[in-house]
Amino acid sequence: MMELLNHIKELRKKRTMTQGDLATAAGVSRKTINTIENSVFIPSTVLALKLARELGVTVHDIFELKKD
């Protein structure tokens, strides 16, 4: 089984962004960012690309597959 990990919180904090800042920039709610950071929700490809653009990184820098 594989698990999708994300590094949004760390990347967001490096840029001194709040969840609200990132949400506004990506055009989603703060709750959406929170649920992605907590691995409750997996974003669409389009949203993942928007998040990467706003964080100044690639999608590969944000998401990682972890093998159990």
DRENMIRO-928857 format. One line per 2 residues: number of its first residue (from 1); their letters; for each residue y negated, z, x of N, C-alpha, C, O, CB. Coordinates in nm, 2 decimals. Each point is the difference from the previous one (the first is absolute). Glycine has a CB too. Example, Ala and Ser with C-alpha at 12.3 -4.5 7.8 and 13.67 -1.06 7.14 Angstrom:
% DRENMIRO-928857
1) as) 0.57,0.78,1.32,-0.12,0.00,-0.09,-0.12,0.00,0.09,0.00,0.07,0.10,0.12,0.05,-0.29 | -0.23,-0.19,0.15,-0.11,0.00,0.09,-0.11,0.08,-0.08,-0.11,0.01,0.05,0.17,-0.23,0.07;
END
This chain:
% DRENMIRO-928857
1) mm) 0.12,0.00,0.08,-0.12,0.00,-0.08,-0.12,0.00,0.09,-0.01,0.06,0.11,0.13,0.06,-0.30 | -0.23,-0.19,0.14,-0.12,-0.01,0.08,-0.12,0.07,-0.08,0.00,-0.01,-0.12,0.08,-0.20,0.23;
3) el) -0.17,0.26,-0.04,-0.12,0.07,-0.06,-0.12,-0.07,0.05,-0.01,-0.03,0.12,0.13,0.25,-0.14 | -0.22,-0.24,-0.06,-0.13,-0.06,0.04,-0.09,0.11,0.03,-0.04,0.08,-0.09,0.08,-0.29,-0.05;
5) ln) -0.08,0.22,0.27,-0.10,0.10,0.04,-0.14,-0.07,0.01,0.00,-0.12,0.02,0.18,0.25,0.11 | -0.28,-0.05,-0.14,-0.14,-0.06,0.02,-0.08,0.09,0.08,0.02,0.12,0.01,0.00,-0.24,-0.22;
7) hi) -0.12,0.06,0.28,-0.09,0.07,0.09,-0.14,0.00,-0.05,-0.10,0.01,0.07,0.25,-0.06,0.12 | -0.17,0.03,-0.32,-0.13,-0.02,-0.06,-0.09,0.13,0.03,-0.12,-0.02,0.04,0.22,-0.13,-0.22;
9) ke) -0.05,0.26,0.16,-0.08,0.12,0.01,-0.05,0.02,0.14,-0.12,0.03,0.02,0.25,0.08,-0.19 | -0.05,-0.14,0.27,-0.04,0.02,0.14,-0.10,-0.11,0.03,-0.10,0.03,0.07,0.32,0.06,0.00;
11) lr) -0.20,-0.21,-0.11,-0.09,-0.11,0.03,-0.13,0.02,-0.07,-0.11,-0.03,0.05,0.30,-0.13,-0.02 | -0.19,0.21,-0.15,-0.12,0.02,-0.08,-0.08,0.11,0.07,-0.12,-0.01,0.01,0.24,-0.06,-0.23;
13) kk) -0.06,0.18,0.26,-0.07,0.11,0.07,-0.06,-0.05,0.13,-0.11,0.05,0.04,0.27,0.11,-0.15 | -0.09,-0.25,0.18,-0.06,-0.05,0.13,-0.13,-0.07,-0.03,-0.09,0.00,0.09,0.32,-0.02,0.00;
15) rt) -0.24,-0.04,-0.20,-0.12,-0.07,-0.04,-0.10,0.09,-0.08,-0.10,-0.05,-0.05,0.23,-0.17,0.05 | -0.10,0.35,0.00,-0.08,0.10,-0.08,-0.03,-0.05,-0.14,-0.11,0.01,-0.05,0.01,0.06,0.27;
17) mt) 0.21,-0.12,-0.28,-0.01,-0.04,-0.14,0.07,0.10,-0.09,0.10,0.06,0.04,-0.11,-0.30,0.02 | -0.05,0.27,-0.18,0.07,0.08,-0.10,0.09,-0.09,-0.08,-0.01,-0.13,0.01,-0.18,0.29,-0.02;
19) qg) 0.28,-0.10,-0.07,0.08,-0.08,-0.09,-0.09,-0.08,-0.09,0.03,-0.12,-0.04,0.16,0.28,0.05 | -0.30,-0.10,-0.06,-0.10,-0.07,-0.09,-0.06,-0.12,0.07,-0.02,-0.10,-0.06,-0.02,0.32,-0.05;
21) dl) 0.00,-0.20,0.24,-0.06,-0.11,0.07,0.09,-0.12,0.01,-0.03,-0.12,-0.03,-0.10,0.28,0.17 | 0.26,-0.14,-0.10,0.10,-0.10,0.01,0.03,-0.07,-0.14,0.01,-0.12,-0.01,0.09,0.24,0.21;
23) at) -0.09,-0.03,-0.30,0.02,-0.05,-0.13,-0.11,-0.10,-0.05,0.03,-0.11,-0.05,0.10,0.32,0.00 | -0.25,-0.17,0.07,-0.12,-0.08,-0.04,0.00,-0.13,0.08,-0.02,-0.11,-0.06,-0.11,0.31,0.01;
25) aa) 0.16,-0.20,0.18,0.00,-0.12,0.08,0.11,-0.09,-0.04,-0.02,-0.12,0.01,-0.07,0.25,0.18 | 0.21,-0.08,-0.23,0.11,-0.08,-0.04,0.00,-0.04,-0.15,0.08,-0.08,-0.04,0.05,0.19,0.23;
27) gv) -0.22,-0.05,-0.26,-0.01,-0.03,-0.15,0.11,0.07,-0.08,0.04,-0.06,-0.10,-0.14,-0.15,0.16 | 0.14,0.33,-0.02,0.10,0.08,-0.08,-0.05,0.14,-0.02,-0.11,0.03,0.05,0.30,-0.17,0.04;
29) sr) -0.12,0.22,-0.16,-0.04,0.14,-0.02,0.04,0.09,0.12,0.09,-0.04,0.08,-0.07,0.00,-0.33 | -0.08,0.15,0.26,0.03,0.10,0.10,0.15,0.05,-0.02,0.07,0.02,0.10,-0.31,0.05,-0.08;
31) kt) 0.28,-0.06,-0.14,0.13,0.04,-0.04,0.10,-0.10,0.06,0.11,0.04,0.04,-0.19,0.08,-0.25 | 0.05,-0.25,0.20,0.09,-0.10,0.05,0.02,0.02,0.15,0.12,0.00,0.05,-0.19,-0.16,-0.22;
33) in) -0.04,0.18,0.25,0.02,0.03,0.14,0.08,0.12,0.02,0.08,0.00,0.09,-0.31,-0.10,-0.05 | 0.21,0.21,-0.11,0.07,0.12,0.01,0.15,-0.02,-0.02,0.08,0.05,0.08,-0.28,0.08,-0.16;
35) ti) 0.24,-0.21,-0.02,0.14,-0.02,-0.03,0.06,-0.09,0.10,0.12,0.02,0.03,-0.16,0.01,-0.27 | -0.03,-0.12,0.30,0.05,-0.08,0.11,0.02,0.09,0.12,0.11,0.00,0.07,-0.22,-0.21,-0.15;
37) en) 0.01,0.29,0.12,0.02,0.09,0.12,0.11,0.09,-0.02,0.07,0.04,0.10,-0.31,-0.05,-0.07 | 0.27,0.06,-0.15,0.12,0.09,-0.02,0.13,-0.07,-0.03,0.09,0.07,-0.05,-0.26,0.09,-0.03;
39) sv) 0.17,-0.29,0.10,0.12,-0.08,-0.02,0.06,0.01,-0.15,0.12,-0.02,-0.02,-0.07,0.05,0.26 | -0.14,-0.01,-0.33,0.04,0.00,-0.14,-0.01,-0.15,-0.06,0.08,-0.03,-0.08,-0.16,0.27,0.05;
41) fi) -0.01,-0.31,0.09,-0.02,-0.14,-0.05,0.00,-0.09,0.12,-0.06,0.03,0.11,-0.08,0.05,-0.30 | 0.20,-0.20,0.18,0.00,-0.10,0.10,-0.09,-0.11,-0.05,0.02,-0.06,-0.10,0.22,0.11,0.18;
43) ps) -0.35,-0.08,0.00,-0.09,-0.10,-0.04,0.05,-0.14,0.00,0.09,-0.03,0.07,-0.27,0.18,0.02 | 0.11,-0.23,-0.17,0.03,-0.15,0.00,-0.04,-0.05,0.14,-0.07,0.06,0.08,0.04,-0.08,-0.33;
45) tv) 0.08,-0.10,0.27,-0.04,-0.07,0.13,-0.15,-0.02,0.01,-0.06,0.02,0.10,0.28,-0.14,-0.10 | -0.28,0.08,-0.11,-0.14,-0.02,0.00,-0.08,0.13,0.03,-0.09,0.00,0.08,0.12,-0.19,-0.25;
47) la) 0.01,0.30,0.11,-0.06,0.13,0.03,0.02,0.04,0.14,-0.09,0.05,0.07,0.12,0.01,-0.31 | 0.09,-0.08,0.29,0.03,0.04,0.14,-0.09,-0.08,0.09,-0.04,0.05,0.10,0.28,0.00,-0.16;
49) lk) -0.26,-0.18,0.03,-0.09,-0.08,0.09,-0.14,0.05,-0.01,-0.07,0.00,0.10,0.22,-0.20,-0.13 | -0.20,0.24,-0.09,-0.13,0.05,-0.01,-0.02,0.13,0.07,-0.10,0.02,0.07,0.09,-0.12,-0.29;
51) la) 0.11,0.19,0.22,0.00,0.12,0.07,-0.01,-0.02,0.15,-0.08,0.06,0.07,0.21,0.05,-0.25 | -0.05,-0.20,0.23,0.00,-0.04,0.14,-0.13,-0.05,0.04,-0.06,0.04,0.11,0.30,-0.09,-0.12;
53) re) -0.30,-0.04,-0.07,-0.13,-0.05,0.03,-0.11,0.11,0.01,-0.08,0.01,0.10,0.14,-0.23,-0.21 | -0.06,0.31,0.01,-0.10,0.11,0.00,0.02,0.10,0.11,-0.09,0.06,0.05,0.08,-0.09,-0.29;
55) lg) 0.14,0.05,0.29,0.03,0.09,0.11,-0.01,-0.07,0.13,0.00,0.07,0.11,0.15,0.06,-0.26 | -0.17,-0.26,0.16,-0.02,-0.07,0.12,0.13,-0.01,0.08,0.00,0.00,0.13,-0.23,0.08,-0.12;
57) vt) 0.35,-0.09,-0.08,0.13,0.00,0.07,0.08,-0.11,-0.07,-0.04,-0.06,-0.10,0.03,0.31,0.17 | 0.13,-0.27,-0.03,0.10,-0.09,-0.07,0.08,0.08,-0.09,0.01,0.12,0.00,0.00,-0.27,0.20;
59) vh) 0.06,0.08,-0.30,0.09,0.07,-0.09,0.11,0.07,0.08,0.05,0.10,-0.04,-0.10,-0.28,-0.14 | 0.09,0.11,0.29,0.11,0.06,0.08,-0.05,0.14,0.06,0.09,0.08,0.03,0.00,-0.31,0.02;
61) di) -0.21,0.24,-0.02,-0.06,0.13,0.05,0.01,0.11,-0.11,0.01,0.12,0.04,-0.16,-0.25,0.12 | 0.14,0.09,-0.28,0.00,0.10,-0.11,0.14,0.04,-0.05,0.02,0.12,-0.02,-0.24,-0.22,-0.05;
63) fe) 0.31,0.00,0.05,0.13,0.03,-0.05,0.11,-0.02,0.10,-0.01,-0.08,0.09,-0.08,0.00,-0.31 | 0.19,0.16,0.20,0.12,0.00,0.09,0.12,0.03,-0.08,0.00,0.09,-0.09,-0.14,-0.01,0.28;
65) lk) 0.25,-0.15,-0.16,0.13,0.03,-0.07,0.07,0.09,0.09,0.02,-0.02,0.12,-0.01,-0.21,-0.22 | 0.04,0.34,0.04,0.08,0.10,0.07,0.14,0.00,-0.05,0.02,0.01,-0.12,-0.22,0.14,0.16;
67) kd) 0.29,-0.16,0.05,0.14,0.00,-0.04,0.05,0.14,0.00,-0.02,0.07,0.10,0.06,-0.30,0.00 | 0.03,0.27,-0.21,0.06,0.13,-0.01,0.12,0.02,0.09,0.06,0.10,0.00,-0.15,-0.08,-0.23;
END
